[in-house]
Amino acid sequence: MSSTKILIVVLILIVVLFVIFVAKGALSHDKQTSGAALSKQEKPAWSKAIKNLFSSLQPKVELKRKTYSANSEEEIAADKKLPFRTVTFHLIRGAASIKYEDRTENPPEGLDDQTCPLPNFDGDDITRCSIVVLKRGGKLTFSCQGTNPCQVEVE
């Protein structure tokens, strides 16, 4: 096969994948409950599908619990293989605050003590926020805010 034919086949595959993602996004509908918070700017579903595909390749933090609904603390163990890992929280109801204190000596600016308020009015989606955990791990503190009960899932 000549190099021109290989290039054409690769381009056709890229176009087919793009069409599949657009069709999947156009046909899916994210239904939100009346009490759920809405994001500032709604992105198309196909762009969310592509983001989810690539975010699954990022190293994740393994936590003991998958859902938090009361004040608690959790130690995140060190990982000698990975320089960083991410954990994403999704607010289901109420308001919460997640604080992370890293054990790394001289961490990069902004990664030593991270605070993740939910709802997160600084991000694209106010119901989600992420924390970056460095190699040596640290302590995660979860707390509900206000008088209403809260619930947060770990993604």
HELIX and SHEET records of a PDB file:
HELIX    1   1 SER A    3  LEU A   27  1                                  25    
HELIX    2   2 ALA A   45  SER A   55  1                                  11    
SHEET    1   A 4 THR A  67  TYR A  68  0                                        
SHEET    2   A 4 GLN A 151  VAL A 154 -1                                        
SHEET    3   A 4 PHE A  84  ARG A  93 -1                                        
SHEET    4   A 4 ARG A 128  LEU A 134 -1                                        
SHEET    1   B 4 SER A  72  ILE A  76  0                                        
SHEET    2   B 4 GLY A 138  CYS A 144 -1                                        
SHEET    3   B 4 ALA A  96  ASP A 102 -1                                        
SHEET    4   B 4 ASP A 113  LEU A 118 -1                                        
END                                                                             
